[in-house]
Amino acid sequence: MSHNHEAELLASVPDQLYIGGQWRDAEGGRTLNVYDPATGDLVRTIADASPADGLAALDAADAAFPAWAATPARERAQILRRAFDLLQERKEEFALLMTMEMGKPLAEARGEVAYGGEFVRWFSEEATRVQGRYGPNPEGTGRMVVSQHPVGPCFLITPWNFPLAMATRKIAPALAAGCTVVIKPAELTPLTTLYFVKLLEEAGLPGGVVNVFTTSTSGKVSEPIIRDPRLRKLSFTGSTPVGQRLLEQAAQGVLRTSMELGGNAPFVVFDDADLDKAVEGAIAAKFRNIGQACTAANRFIVHRDVAEEFARRVTERVKGFTVGRGTEEGVTIGPLINEGAVEKAAALVGDAVQRGATVHTGGSAIERPGTFYAPTVLADVRPGSEILREEIFGPVLAIVPFDTEDEAVRIANDTEYGLVSYVYTENLARGQRMIERLETGMMGLNIGVVSNAAAPFGGWKMSGLGREGGAEGIHEYLQTKYTLTPNPF
């Protein structure tokens, strides 16, 4: 990919806030810098919003809400469909932009454009399917009308690891339901959201329906919005500690909340598993997005009889990875998002090794420009290792042996998180038992990637509240009204 092409693309990406249908500078002309994690180079300088800018965005969303809520569902659907079509036309630009600001290999960035686009298409179709019901009450004394209504202005906070999909899977259902939006992308990867909002403008979205601000002082700008009585919904994807803090703030206004928080996904391989499939699944579940996904497998719980062979096969595959800038040909592993992520990976691997784990490959940061950590396989990870408790968010595959099904279930469920689990077994009954016994909101049975726009994405326990995608996704942005009318007979 030529530097000229990258420069042309960056020139077309907005560097301002989008409030009330206008691109504008931040208060006082404040700016923040966005860097390429693969090189450390400056990618773009953009507006850095103040609390006043944040409240201006909420003003605009609140003002636009009545007209947007009253817009026929078919019109809302058509705007979303136009946005989907434009996204397909510009998929290469979006993929390159994500690689530049986040670091993922270009092939994976293209996959994210396809995945992120599916939320726009799916909710364009769901917009016209918001339904209620009508019928007699049990006593026969009246008729019950149950109707669905948009919840109101929404504040959406997205993380850095999937810059497009995290935005589309919140914006699309909100718009489909008739809600207006203020969105705050992550400071580390804001450009993709700015570019997508520009695309929504082009698709014919009225001013004020979606407003976006970027800021380096997230907490300061977000809290006044969350505490404002005009806001009716908060949706956040990110870490559990930040989610807990936001829930406390949201309690004051009794906001509807969706929280997609941390994960600590178990990947269980039984002795009857098809090891070829299990290795394929493991590579996908662990190393997609450089391991920086809340759905990434964190603990590989492998039956003792096959643990050595499984470790050998995954190590062989991992040794074949190519590390580098995501735009380079053949690169399969890009950089971690920043220096802090590299330090965290190093600390967790160091702790596991100190407690007796064996490094089969990798196990250290890579000395080169950018923030790279070597793809790593650890075997015989001991109970009590921090890597079994903490989400590593990096390219480290940690293997724990087990002997019995009950032991596997106990290890898998021994975490405060419950986002997703993966199970490999050829035994149908055992697979069904795992569906019943594993405490996660999602599960991959003999498959290593579960995300789909048509499926309800979300977790149990400390992994969150609510669902994104599927028929359930739009209901997060709707509220129910029951009306009783007198018996007409």
TITI-943545 format. One record per residue (C-alpha): x, y, z; residue number from 1; residue in one letter. Coordinates in Angstrom, 1 decimal. Example, Ala and Ser with C-alpha at 12.3 -4.5 7.8 and 13.67 -1.06 7.14 Angstrom:
east; north; up; n; res
12.3; -4.5; 7.8; 1; A
13.7; -1.1; 7.1; 2; S
END
This chain:
east; north; up; n; res
0.0; 0.0; 0.0; 1; M
1.7; 3.3; -1.1; 2; S
2.2; 6.2; 1.2; 3; H
0.5; 8.4; -1.4; 4; N
-2.6; 6.2; -1.1; 5; H
-2.5; 6.5; 2.7; 6; E
-2.1; 10.3; 2.6; 7; A
-5.0; 10.7; 0.2; 8; E
-7.2; 8.6; 2.4; 9; L
-6.3; 10.5; 5.5; 10; L
-7.0; 13.8; 3.8; 11; A
-10.6; 12.6; 3.2; 12; S
-11.2; 11.7; 6.9; 13; V
-12.7; 14.4; 9.0; 14; P
-10.6; 15.9; 11.8; 15; D
-13.4; 17.8; 13.6; 16; Q
-16.4; 17.0; 15.8; 17; L
-19.8; 16.4; 14.1; 18; Y
-22.6; 18.1; 16.1; 19; I
-26.0; 18.9; 14.8; 20; G
-25.1; 18.2; 11.2; 21; G
-22.0; 20.5; 11.3; 22; Q
-18.3; 19.6; 11.3; 23; W
-16.7; 22.0; 13.8; 24; R
-13.6; 22.4; 15.9; 25; D
-13.4; 21.6; 19.6; 26; A
-13.9; 24.4; 22.1; 27; E
-10.7; 26.5; 22.2; 28; G
-9.3; 24.7; 19.2; 29; G
-7.9; 21.8; 21.3; 30; R
-6.5; 18.8; 19.5; 31; T
-5.3; 15.3; 20.1; 32; L
-2.9; 13.1; 18.1; 33; N
-3.6; 9.6; 16.7; 34; V
-0.5; 7.4; 16.2; 35; Y
0.2; 4.2; 14.2; 36; D
1.1; 1.5; 16.8; 37; P
3.2; -0.4; 14.2; 38; A
5.6; 2.5; 13.7; 39; T
4.9; 5.1; 16.4; 40; G
4.3; 7.7; 13.7; 41; D
1.7; 10.4; 13.9; 42; L
-1.3; 9.5; 11.7; 43; V
-3.6; 12.5; 12.2; 44; R
-4.3; 15.4; 14.5; 45; T
-8.0; 15.8; 15.4; 46; I
-10.3; 17.8; 17.6; 47; A
-10.2; 17.2; 21.3; 48; D
-13.7; 17.8; 22.8; 49; A
-14.4; 19.6; 26.1; 50; S
-17.3; 18.9; 28.4; 51; P
-19.1; 21.8; 26.7; 52; A
-18.7; 20.2; 23.3; 53; D
-20.1; 16.9; 24.8; 54; G
-23.2; 18.7; 26.1; 55; L
-23.6; 20.5; 22.7; 56; A
-23.7; 17.0; 21.1; 57; A
-26.4; 15.9; 23.5; 58; L
-28.3; 19.2; 22.8; 59; D
-28.3; 18.3; 19.1; 60; A
-29.4; 14.7; 19.7; 61; A
-32.2; 15.8; 22.0; 62; D
-33.4; 18.4; 19.5; 63; A
-33.4; 15.9; 16.7; 64; A
-35.1; 13.1; 18.6; 65; F
-38.9; 14.0; 18.1; 66; P
-38.6; 14.3; 14.3; 67; A
-36.4; 11.2; 13.9; 68; W
-38.7; 9.1; 16.2; 69; A
-41.6; 10.1; 14.0; 70; A
-39.8; 9.3; 10.7; 71; T
-41.4; 6.2; 9.1; 72; P
-39.5; 3.0; 9.7; 73; A
-39.1; 2.4; 6.0; 74; R
-37.3; 5.8; 5.6; 75; E
-34.9; 5.0; 8.5; 76; R
-34.3; 1.5; 6.9; 77; A
-33.5; 3.1; 3.5; 78; Q
-30.9; 5.4; 5.0; 79; I
-29.2; 2.5; 6.8; 80; L
-29.3; 0.4; 3.6; 81; R
-27.7; 3.3; 1.6; 82; R
-25.0; 3.5; 4.3; 83; A
-24.4; -0.3; 3.9; 84; F
-24.0; 0.1; 0.1; 85; D
-21.6; 3.0; 0.5; 86; L
-19.6; 1.0; 3.0; 87; L
-19.2; -1.9; 0.5; 88; Q
-18.0; 0.6; -2.2; 89; E
-15.4; 2.0; 0.3; 90; R
-14.4; -1.2; 2.0; 91; K
-10.7; -0.9; 1.0; 92; E
-10.5; 2.6; 2.4; 93; E
-12.1; 1.6; 5.7; 94; F
-9.9; -1.5; 6.0; 95; A
-6.7; 0.6; 5.3; 96; L
-7.8; 3.2; 7.8; 97; L
-8.3; 0.6; 10.6; 98; M
-4.9; -1.0; 9.9; 99; T
-3.3; 2.4; 10.1; 100; M
-4.8; 3.5; 13.4; 101; E
-5.2; 0.1; 15.2; 102; M
-2.6; -2.1; 13.6; 103; G
-4.5; -5.2; 12.6; 104; K
-3.4; -7.0; 9.4; 105; P
-5.2; -5.7; 6.3; 106; L
-6.9; -9.1; 5.6; 107; A
-8.4; -8.9; 9.1; 108; E
-9.4; -5.3; 8.7; 109; A
-11.3; -6.3; 5.5; 110; R
-13.0; -9.0; 7.5; 111; G
-14.1; -6.4; 10.0; 112; E
-15.5; -4.1; 7.3; 113; V
-17.7; -7.1; 6.2; 114; A
-18.7; -7.9; 9.8; 115; Y
-19.3; -4.3; 10.8; 116; G
-21.3; -3.7; 7.6; 117; G
-23.6; -6.6; 8.4; 118; E
-24.9; -4.8; 11.5; 119; F
-25.9; -1.9; 9.2; 120; V
-27.6; -4.2; 6.8; 121; R
-29.2; -6.4; 9.5; 122; W
-30.7; -3.4; 11.4; 123; F
-31.9; -1.8; 8.2; 124; S
-34.0; -4.9; 7.8; 125; E
-35.1; -4.9; 11.5; 126; E
-36.2; -1.3; 11.5; 127; A
-39.5; -2.2; 9.8; 128; T
-40.1; -5.2; 12.1; 129; R
-40.7; -3.5; 15.4; 130; V
-44.1; -4.9; 16.4; 131; Q
-46.5; -4.9; 19.3; 132; G
-49.5; -7.0; 20.2; 133; R
-53.3; -6.6; 20.7; 134; Y
-55.7; -8.9; 22.5; 135; G
-58.3; -9.4; 25.3; 136; P
-57.2; -9.5; 28.9; 137; N
-58.0; -12.8; 30.7; 138; P
-61.1; -11.4; 32.4; 139; E
-62.5; -10.3; 29.1; 140; G
-63.1; -6.8; 30.5; 141; T
-60.8; -4.9; 28.1; 142; G
-58.4; -5.0; 25.3; 143; R
-54.6; -4.8; 25.8; 144; M
-52.4; -2.9; 23.4; 145; V
-48.6; -3.4; 23.8; 146; V
-46.5; -1.1; 21.7; 147; S
-42.7; -0.4; 21.3; 148; Q
-41.3; 3.1; 21.3; 149; H
-37.7; 4.5; 20.9; 150; P
-36.1; 5.0; 24.3; 151; V
-34.7; 8.5; 23.4; 152; G
-31.3; 10.1; 23.0; 153; P
-28.5; 7.5; 23.5; 154; C
-24.8; 7.8; 24.5; 155; F
-22.6; 5.2; 22.9; 156; L
-19.0; 4.6; 24.0; 157; I
-16.9; 2.3; 21.9; 158; T
-13.4; 0.7; 22.4; 159; P
-10.3; 0.8; 20.2; 160; W
-10.0; -2.9; 19.2; 161; N
-12.7; -3.1; 16.5; 162; F
-13.0; 0.6; 15.3; 163; P
-15.8; 0.0; 12.8; 164; L
-17.9; -2.9; 14.1; 165; A
-18.1; -1.6; 17.6; 166; M
-19.6; 1.6; 16.2; 167; A
-22.0; 0.0; 13.7; 168; T
-23.4; -2.5; 16.1; 169; R
-24.5; 0.4; 18.4; 170; K
-25.4; 3.1; 15.9; 171; I
-27.4; 0.9; 13.5; 172; A
-29.9; -0.5; 16.0; 173; P
-30.3; 2.9; 17.7; 174; A
-31.2; 4.5; 14.4; 175; L
-33.4; 1.6; 13.3; 176; A
-35.4; 2.0; 16.6; 177; A
-35.8; 5.7; 16.1; 178; G
-33.3; 6.9; 18.6; 179; C
-30.8; 9.7; 18.2; 180; T
-27.1; 9.2; 19.1; 181; V
-24.0; 10.8; 20.7; 182; V
-21.1; 8.5; 20.0; 183; I
-17.6; 8.7; 21.6; 184; K
-15.0; 6.5; 19.9; 185; P
-11.8; 5.5; 21.7; 186; A
-9.1; 8.1; 21.8; 187; E
-6.6; 5.6; 20.3; 188; L
-8.7; 4.7; 17.2; 189; T
-11.2; 7.5; 16.5; 190; P
-10.7; 8.0; 12.7; 191; L
-12.8; 5.0; 11.5; 192; T
-15.9; 6.3; 13.4; 193; T
-15.4; 9.9; 12.0; 194; L
-15.1; 8.4; 8.5; 195; Y
-18.3; 6.3; 9.1; 196; F
-20.3; 9.3; 10.4; 197; V
-19.3; 11.2; 7.2; 198; K
-20.6; 8.2; 5.3; 199; L
-23.9; 8.4; 7.2; 200; L
-24.2; 12.1; 6.3; 201; E
-23.7; 11.1; 2.7; 202; E
-26.4; 8.4; 3.0; 203; A
-28.9; 11.1; 3.9; 204; G
-29.0; 11.0; 7.7; 205; L
-30.6; 14.2; 9.0; 206; P
-28.3; 16.5; 11.1; 207; G
-28.4; 15.9; 14.8; 208; G
-29.5; 12.2; 14.5; 209; V
-25.9; 11.1; 15.0; 210; V
-23.3; 13.3; 16.7; 211; N
-19.7; 12.3; 17.3; 212; V
-17.0; 13.8; 19.5; 213; F
-13.4; 12.7; 20.1; 214; T
-11.6; 13.5; 23.3; 215; T
-8.5; 12.8; 25.4; 216; S
-10.4; 13.5; 28.6; 217; T
-13.1; 10.8; 28.3; 218; S
-14.3; 10.7; 31.9; 219; G
-14.6; 14.5; 32.2; 220; K
-16.6; 14.9; 29.0; 221; V
-18.7; 11.7; 29.4; 222; S
-19.9; 12.2; 33.0; 223; E
-22.0; 15.4; 32.4; 224; P
-23.7; 13.7; 29.5; 225; I
-24.5; 10.5; 31.5; 226; I
-25.8; 12.6; 34.4; 227; R
-28.0; 14.8; 32.1; 228; D
-31.7; 14.0; 32.5; 229; P
-32.3; 14.3; 28.7; 230; R
-30.1; 11.2; 28.1; 231; L
-32.2; 7.9; 28.3; 232; R
-29.7; 5.2; 27.2; 233; K
-26.0; 4.4; 27.7; 234; L
-24.2; 1.7; 25.8; 235; S
-20.6; 0.9; 26.5; 236; F
-18.1; -1.6; 25.3; 237; T
-14.8; -1.9; 27.2; 238; G
-13.3; -3.0; 30.5; 239; S
-15.4; -4.2; 33.5; 240; T
-13.9; -1.6; 35.9; 241; P
-14.9; 1.3; 33.6; 242; V
-18.3; -0.3; 33.0; 243; G
-18.9; -0.5; 36.8; 244; Q
-18.0; 3.2; 37.1; 245; R
-20.4; 4.1; 34.3; 246; L
-23.2; 2.0; 35.8; 247; L
-22.8; 4.0; 39.0; 248; E
-23.2; 7.2; 37.1; 249; Q
-26.1; 5.9; 35.1; 250; A
-28.0; 4.9; 38.3; 251; A
-28.8; 8.5; 39.0; 252; Q
-30.9; 8.9; 35.9; 253; G
-32.1; 5.3; 36.0; 254; V
-30.8; 5.0; 32.4; 255; L
-31.3; 2.0; 30.2; 256; R
-27.8; 0.4; 30.0; 257; T
-26.0; -2.1; 27.7; 258; S
-22.6; -3.2; 28.9; 259; M
-20.3; -5.4; 26.9; 260; E
-17.4; -5.8; 29.3; 261; L
-14.3; -8.0; 29.8; 262; G
-14.0; -11.7; 29.0; 263; G
-11.8; -14.6; 30.1; 264; N
-12.9; -17.2; 27.6; 265; A
-12.2; -20.9; 28.2; 266; P
-11.3; -23.0; 25.2; 267; F
-11.9; -26.7; 26.2; 268; V
-10.4; -29.5; 24.2; 269; V
-11.6; -33.0; 25.1; 270; F
-9.6; -36.2; 24.4; 271; D
-12.2; -37.2; 21.7; 272; D
-11.9; -33.8; 19.8; 273; A
-10.9; -33.6; 16.2; 274; D
-7.4; -32.1; 16.8; 275; L
-7.1; -30.6; 13.3; 276; D
-10.4; -28.7; 13.9; 277; K
-9.4; -27.8; 17.4; 278; A
-6.0; -26.3; 16.3; 279; V
-7.7; -24.3; 13.5; 280; E
-10.3; -23.1; 16.0; 281; G
-7.6; -22.2; 18.6; 282; A
-5.6; -20.1; 16.1; 283; I
-8.8; -18.2; 15.1; 284; A
-10.1; -17.8; 18.7; 285; A
-6.7; -16.7; 20.0; 286; K
-4.8; -14.8; 17.4; 287; F
-7.6; -12.9; 15.5; 288; R
-7.1; -9.2; 16.1; 289; N
-3.6; -10.0; 17.6; 290; I
-5.5; -11.5; 20.6; 291; G
-7.0; -8.1; 21.3; 292; Q
-10.7; -9.2; 21.5; 293; A
-13.0; -9.7; 24.4; 294; C
-14.0; -12.9; 22.7; 295; T
-10.4; -14.1; 22.4; 296; A
-9.8; -17.5; 24.0; 297; A
-7.8; -16.8; 27.2; 298; N
-7.4; -20.2; 28.8; 299; R
-6.8; -23.4; 26.8; 300; F
-8.1; -26.2; 29.0; 301; I
-6.9; -29.3; 27.2; 302; V
-7.3; -33.0; 28.2; 303; H
-4.0; -34.4; 29.5; 304; R
-4.0; -37.2; 26.9; 305; D
-3.9; -34.8; 24.0; 306; V
-2.3; -31.7; 25.7; 307; A
1.2; -32.4; 24.4; 308; E
0.1; -33.1; 20.8; 309; E
-2.2; -30.0; 20.9; 310; F
0.7; -27.9; 22.1; 311; A
3.0; -29.2; 19.5; 312; R
0.6; -28.5; 16.6; 313; R
-0.3; -25.0; 17.7; 314; V
3.3; -24.1; 18.3; 315; T
4.2; -25.2; 14.8; 316; E
1.4; -23.0; 13.4; 317; R
2.4; -20.0; 15.6; 318; V
6.1; -20.3; 14.6; 319; K
4.9; -19.7; 11.0; 320; G
3.3; -16.3; 11.8; 321; F
4.7; -13.2; 10.2; 322; T
4.9; -10.2; 12.4; 323; V
4.9; -6.6; 11.0; 324; G
2.9; -3.6; 10.0; 325; R
-0.5; -4.7; 8.9; 326; G
-0.2; -3.2; 5.5; 327; T
2.8; -5.3; 4.5; 328; E
2.2; -8.4; 2.4; 329; E
1.8; -11.7; 4.3; 330; G
1.7; -10.1; 7.8; 331; V
-0.5; -12.2; 10.1; 332; T
0.3; -10.5; 13.5; 333; I
0.4; -6.7; 13.9; 334; G
1.4; -4.6; 16.9; 335; P
-0.4; -4.4; 20.2; 336; L
-2.2; -1.1; 20.7; 337; I
0.4; 0.6; 22.9; 338; N
3.3; 0.1; 25.3; 339; E
1.1; -0.6; 28.2; 340; G
-0.4; -3.7; 26.4; 341; A
3.1; -5.0; 25.7; 342; V
4.1; -4.6; 29.4; 343; E
0.9; -6.4; 30.5; 344; K
1.6; -9.3; 28.2; 345; A
5.2; -9.5; 29.4; 346; A
4.1; -9.4; 33.1; 347; A
1.5; -12.1; 32.7; 348; L
3.9; -14.4; 30.8; 349; V
6.6; -13.8; 33.3; 350; G
4.4; -14.7; 36.2; 351; D
3.2; -17.9; 34.5; 352; A
6.8; -19.0; 33.7; 353; V
7.9; -18.2; 37.3; 354; Q
5.2; -20.6; 38.5; 355; R
6.3; -23.4; 36.3; 356; G
4.8; -22.9; 32.8; 357; A
6.9; -23.8; 29.7; 358; T
7.5; -21.4; 26.8; 359; V
7.2; -23.3; 23.5; 360; H
7.6; -20.2; 21.3; 361; T
7.8; -16.5; 21.8; 362; G
7.6; -15.2; 25.3; 363; G
9.0; -11.7; 24.9; 364; S
8.5; -8.3; 23.4; 365; A
10.0; -7.7; 19.9; 366; I
12.7; -5.1; 19.6; 367; E
11.7; -2.9; 16.7; 368; R
9.8; 0.3; 16.2; 369; P
6.2; 0.1; 17.3; 370; G
4.6; -2.0; 20.1; 371; T
5.1; -5.7; 19.2; 372; F
4.9; -8.8; 21.4; 373; Y
6.0; -12.2; 19.9; 374; A
3.2; -14.7; 19.3; 375; P
3.6; -17.0; 22.3; 376; T
2.6; -20.6; 23.4; 377; V
2.8; -21.5; 27.1; 378; L
2.2; -25.1; 28.2; 379; A
1.6; -26.5; 31.7; 380; D
0.3; -23.2; 33.1; 381; V
-0.2; -23.8; 36.8; 382; R
-3.2; -23.0; 39.0; 383; P
-2.9; -19.6; 40.6; 384; G
-1.1; -18.0; 37.6; 385; S
-2.3; -14.5; 36.9; 386; E
-2.8; -15.3; 33.2; 387; I
-5.7; -17.6; 34.2; 388; L
-7.5; -14.8; 36.0; 389; R
-6.7; -11.7; 33.9; 390; E
-7.7; -11.1; 30.3; 391; E
-4.4; -10.9; 28.5; 392; I
-5.5; -9.1; 25.4; 393; F
-2.5; -10.2; 23.4; 394; G
-1.1; -13.0; 21.3; 395; P
-0.4; -15.5; 24.1; 396; V
-1.9; -19.0; 24.1; 397; L
-1.8; -20.5; 27.6; 398; A
-2.5; -24.3; 28.0; 399; I
-3.8; -25.9; 31.2; 400; V
-4.2; -29.7; 31.4; 401; P
-7.2; -31.4; 32.9; 402; F
-8.3; -35.1; 33.5; 403; D
-12.1; -35.2; 33.9; 404; T
-15.1; -33.5; 32.4; 405; E
-16.1; -32.1; 35.8; 406; D
-12.6; -30.7; 36.3; 407; E
-12.8; -29.0; 32.9; 408; A
-16.1; -27.4; 33.7; 409; V
-14.8; -26.3; 37.1; 410; R
-11.7; -24.6; 35.6; 411; I
-13.8; -23.1; 32.8; 412; A
-16.3; -21.5; 35.2; 413; N
-13.7; -20.4; 37.7; 414; D
-13.8; -16.7; 36.7; 415; T
-15.9; -13.7; 37.4; 416; E
-16.4; -13.3; 33.6; 417; Y
-18.8; -15.2; 31.4; 418; G
-18.7; -13.8; 27.8; 419; L
-17.9; -16.7; 25.5; 420; V
-16.6; -20.3; 25.7; 421; S
-15.3; -22.7; 23.1; 422; Y
-15.6; -26.5; 23.3; 423; V
-14.2; -29.2; 21.1; 424; Y
-15.6; -32.7; 21.4; 425; T
-17.0; -35.2; 18.9; 426; E
-19.4; -36.5; 21.5; 427; N
-22.8; -35.1; 20.9; 428; L
-24.1; -35.7; 24.5; 429; A
-21.0; -34.1; 26.0; 430; R
-21.4; -31.1; 23.7; 431; G
-25.0; -30.7; 24.9; 432; Q
-23.9; -31.0; 28.5; 433; R
-21.3; -28.2; 27.9; 434; M
-24.1; -25.9; 26.6; 435; I
-26.0; -26.5; 29.9; 436; E
-23.0; -26.3; 32.2; 437; R
-20.7; -23.5; 31.0; 438; L
-21.6; -20.1; 32.5; 439; E
-21.2; -17.9; 29.4; 440; T
-23.6; -15.9; 27.3; 441; G
-22.1; -17.3; 24.0; 442; M
-20.5; -20.6; 23.1; 443; M
-18.7; -22.0; 20.1; 444; G
-19.1; -25.8; 19.8; 445; L
-16.4; -27.1; 17.5; 446; N
-15.9; -23.6; 16.0; 447; I
-13.5; -20.8; 17.0; 448; G
-15.3; -17.6; 15.9; 449; V
-19.0; -17.0; 17.0; 450; V
-19.7; -13.4; 16.2; 451; S
-22.5; -12.7; 13.8; 452; N
-24.8; -9.7; 13.2; 453; A
-27.9; -11.9; 13.3; 454; A
-26.9; -13.4; 16.7; 455; A
-27.3; -11.9; 20.2; 456; P
-23.8; -10.9; 21.4; 457; F
-23.3; -10.5; 25.1; 458; G
-22.2; -12.1; 28.4; 459; G
-23.2; -13.4; 31.8; 460; W
-21.8; -12.4; 35.2; 461; K
-19.2; -9.6; 35.1; 462; M
-19.1; -9.7; 31.3; 463; S
-22.0; -7.4; 30.9; 464; G
-25.7; -6.6; 30.5; 465; L
-27.9; -6.6; 27.4; 466; G
-27.2; -8.0; 23.9; 467; R
-26.0; -6.5; 20.6; 468; E
-27.1; -8.0; 17.2; 469; G
-29.9; -10.4; 16.5; 470; G
-33.6; -9.8; 17.0; 471; A
-32.6; -8.8; 20.6; 472; E
-30.3; -6.0; 19.5; 473; G
-33.0; -3.5; 18.5; 474; I
-35.0; -4.1; 21.8; 475; H
-32.1; -2.5; 23.7; 476; E
-33.2; 0.8; 22.1; 477; Y
-36.9; 0.4; 22.6; 478; L
-39.2; 0.7; 25.6; 479; Q
-42.6; -1.0; 26.1; 480; T
-45.9; 0.7; 26.6; 481; K
-49.1; -1.2; 27.6; 482; Y
-52.4; 0.5; 27.0; 483; T
-55.8; -0.9; 28.2; 484; L
-58.9; 0.0; 26.3; 485; T
-62.5; -0.8; 27.4; 486; P
-64.0; -4.0; 26.1; 487; N
-65.6; -3.0; 22.7; 488; P
-68.4; -5.5; 23.0; 489; F
END
